[in-house]
Amino acid sequence: MRQIVLDTETTGLDPSNGHRVIEIGGVEVSNRRLTGRHFHEYLRPDREVDPGALAVHGITDEFLVDKPRFEEVVDAFIEFVDGAELVIHNAPFDVGFLNAELDRLGRAPIGDHCTVLDTLALARRMYPGQRNSLDALCKRLDVDNSGRELHGALLDSEILADVFLLMTGGQSALELAADELATGTDSALTLDTANVTHVVRASAAEREAHARYLELVSKECGGVSRWETLMAERD
């Protein structure tokens, strides 16, 4: 399955008020593995960035003055996402802005090219009653977001890809490690071991201490402990 983990930055909060997309970032995931392919563009919006938005992403009007307009990158963008499932945190926001940009050009909405999965809605089902911002999910799932002082579309899509894979199973890293073991290759791969069971056998001294404790329990209760009964039934 091909997925594009996507994020945008904008001049403000509402495309119906003329606000525009100023950054698009997306990373490709195929069969739950990051492929290394990505799409990233800063865009000239032909309007000022609102101060509130600037405080969030730090993208200034001066920085955007020589960047391409959306119409100049739309074909490359559609080609990148076509046929994929878009994975977006708070998808209605980003999809609303992308559809507004496409509508300005008389182009079909994003839903004609791909499906959309909203990770915010997914997180709310998985963690009801908890904070489910991207930062909160990073903390909950132990994803490093130390470089995220400001929002950025490409950085946030890369972080969201890690979060999404962990939320939905975290198998990609383990599968890659198995492949590397089979082929004898090596990489600086950090595995997610949160869901891996590691059995530690009790030492002889620990077993002896446990037996002494059971004897004490039996004396205190005036009979055979429940643990000893269960072990006898098992044997």
N, C-alpha and C positions, 0 to 999 in steps of 0.2 A: 504494500500500500504506500502510495506517495503522499506525503503531507508537507505543507509549507507552514512553518511557525512564523507568524507575521506580527509586526507592530508598526504603528504610524505615530508621528508627532504632527501637531497642527498649530495654526495661529491662534486658536481659541477653542471654545467648547461646542459651537453650534454651526453646522454647515448652512443651515437655513438663514443665518445672519451674515453669510458671505465669508465665513472662515474657511481656510484652505489647508490642504495637506502640505507639509513642508519637509517631511522625511518619511521614507518607506524603507523598512528593513525586513528581510525574510531569510530564513535558513531552511534548506531542504532536508527532510527526513524520509528515508525509504526503508520499509520493513523494520521500523523502529531503530534505525541507525542514522546518524548525521552523515550526510554524503560529502560535505565540504563545499557544496554549491550554495551560493547565496545571491540575493539581490539587494542592492543598497543604493539609494539615491537621495540627495538633498534637492529640494525643489523651490524655485522662485514663485512666491504666491501672488505677487503684484498687489500686496496690501501689507499693512504693518502687523507685526506679531503683538498680541495683547500682552501687557505686563504680567498678568497672572500665568499665562502660558510660558512666557520667557523664564519665569522663576522656576518652572518645572523642568524644562529641557535645556535652557541656556542658549538656544539658537537665535542669533540676532538678525535684524534686518540687513545689517552690513554684510554678514556672512553669506546671506542668501542672494545678494544682488546679482551675482554672476552665475547662479546655478540654473540648470535647465527648467523649463516649465513642464508640467505634468504631460501635456500633449506631446512633448518630445521623447518621453520615456514610456508612454502608455503601451506601445506595441511590445516592447521588451518585457514590461511588467506582466502583461496578459500572457505572453508566451511562457514566462516563468511559472505562473500559477495555474495555467490551463490544465484541467483534468485532475487537479489535486484536491485534497481536503485542507482548507485553511484552518490553522489552529491559532486562535486569538484570545487574549485575555480581555474580557468585556467587549466581545465581538460587535454588539450593536453600535458602539461608538465608532470603531474603525471602519466597519462596513458602511455605516451611514456616510462617513466622509469620502470613502472610495467611490461609492455610488454617486455622490454629488459631483465628484470630479469627472466620472465617466459620463454622467448626464450632461454636463456642460459641453462635452464633445460629441454628444449624440450617440454615444456608445452604449452597448448593452450592459446591464448591471452585473456586478461581480458574481451573483448567483447563477448567471448563465454560463459561467466558465468553470466554477468549482463549488464544492460544498463547504460549509463552515461549521466548526466545532468551537464552542465558547468555553474556555477553561474556567472562567469565573463561575458560570452556571454549574459546571462539573464539580468545582471545589465546594460550592455551597451545598451540593448534594452529599459530598463525601465528608465534609466537616461542618455540619449545621451548627449555627450559633457561634461560630468562630470568625475571626478576621481572615479574609481570603484575598487580600491584596497580594500582588506579586512578591513584595518584600516579606509579608507574613508567611507566604508559602515557602519562600526560600529558607526562612528560619525554621519552619516546621519540618522541612525535608532535608535540611542541612546542605543546601545549595549555596555555594560561595557567590555572594553578590557584593563583595567589598568594593568593587570598581564602579558601583552604581551610585555615584554621588548625585548625578542628574539623570533624568530619563534620556534614553537614546534608542531609536527604533531598532538598529541592528544589535546593540548590546542587549536590549530587553528581549528581543526575539531569541537570542542565544541562551539567555538565562531561562526564558520560558520553555525552551526546548528541553532543558535539563529537568525543570520542574514537571513538565507534562509527562515525560518518560518515567519519572519516579512515581507520579500520581497514578499512572496506568500500568505499573508493573515493574519498571526499572530493569527490564531484561536485556536492553541493548548492550550495556557494558559487559554483562556476564557472557552473552553470546560471543561478543568480540574476543573476550579473554579465552574462551574455549577454542575459537578458531586459531588464535595465536599459539596456544599450547599444542594444537594439532600440527601446525606448520613450523613450529620452532622459532617463530618471530618474537620480537620483544618490543615493547613500547612503554612510555611513561603513562600507563593507564591506571587510574584510581577506580577501584570497584566499589559499588554501593553494596555493603554487606549487611545492611539493616535487616534484611529479610532472609539471611542465610543462617541456618542452624549449625552451631559448632558444638559437638558433644565433647565434654570434658569428663573423663573417668575419675572416680574418687580414688585417692591413693590408699595404700594399706593402712596408714595411720588414721586417715579420715574414716575408713570403714570400721576400724577398731573403736574410735571415739563414738561413732554412731551406735555401735552395739552396746557400749557402756551407757549411753544416754537412754536407749530403749529399756535396758535393765532397770534404770532408775525410774522410768515412767511406769513400768510394770509394778514395781514395789509401791509407788505412790498410789496407784489406782487399785492395788490389791488383786491384780489379775494380769492376763496377757494383753499387751497393747494392741490397738486396732491395726497398727502397721505390721506387727508380727503375724497377726491373723491373716491379713491380706497376702503377705509373702508366703505363708504356709499354703493358702488356697491356690496361689499361682504355681507353686512347686508341685 
